[in-house]
Amino acid sequence: MGKVSKQINMRQIEILDTTLRDGEQTSGVSFAAQEKLSIARLLLEELRVDRIEIASARVSEGEFEAVKRVCEWAGKRGHLNKVEILGFLEKLRICYVKAL
């Protein structure tokens, strides 16, 4: 009797964590820049999620600073390709994404 070979098609599931963006849409929840950085480190290095969404398009200087700090850290640690920022296609908003 001959061998039967069966090929299994494996799927890869990626996890995109939105805690840093979506979590702040909850009433009374706001993360300081250092808190965002700490959570980003935990998600990417300890929990090893595939990607994180860290902010919506620029809404304040504090948010801009938090995004900048997370992106600088992620770049140094080789995680920048795992960091996402939700943006909008408006002339003003594109400047925010380009600034990073």
N, C-alpha and C positions, 0 to 999 in steps of 0.2 A: 504494500500500500504506500503511495506517495505522500510526502508531507504537504500539508495545506498551510500556506502562508497567508496570514491575515494582516493587512495593514490597518493600523488604527490612526485615524486623523485626530491629532491632539489640538485642542484649541487653547489659546493663551488668553487668560483673563487679566485685564489690567485694572488696577484700583486707582481712581482719581478721588482724592479726599478734598472736600470743599469746606472743611471746618473753618478755615481762616477767612473765607469770603462769606459763605452762607451763614455761618454761626453768628456773624455780626449783624445779621438781619433780624435776629431775635431781640425783642424789646429788652433794653437794659444791658445788652452784651456789647462790649467794646474792648478790643485788645490793644494794649500799648505796643510800641515797636518791639521792645524786648520780649514781650509775651509772644508776639507773632514769630519772632526769631526762634524762641525756645520750642514752640509748638512745631515749627517747620523742621527743626533739627530732629525732634522726636519722631515725627512722621516719616521723614526720609531715611534717617540712620538707624533708628531703633525698630520701628514698625516696618520699614522698608516698603512703603507704598510706592507705586509706580510714578505717580504724579500728584502734585498739590496745586490747588487753585487758591491763590493768596489774597486776591483783592479784585474789586470792580475797578473800572476806570477811575482815575483820580477824582476823589471827592473832597479831599482836604490835604493840607500840608503834612499833617501827622500820618495820614495813610501813605502819602508819597514817601515819607521818610522810612516807614515800616517796610514798604515794598523794596526800597533801595537797599536797606540793610539785609533783608532776606536774600535778595539777588546777589549782593556782594559776597555773602557767606556761601551761597549755593555755587557761585562761580569758582570760589577757592576750593571747594570740596568736590567738584565734578558733578554737581547736581543741577546746574542751571537749566539743562534740557528737560528737567522734570518739574519746573516751576511755570505755572500759567497765570496770566492776568487777564481777566475778562475785560475786553475793550469794546468800544462802540465806533462805528464808522462816521465820525464827525471830525471835522478839521481840528478842533481843539483837543479832542480825545486822542487822536493819533499822536500828537506831540508828547503826550504823557508816556505812551508806550515807547516811543523813540528815545525819550530822555533816559531810560533805563539801559 
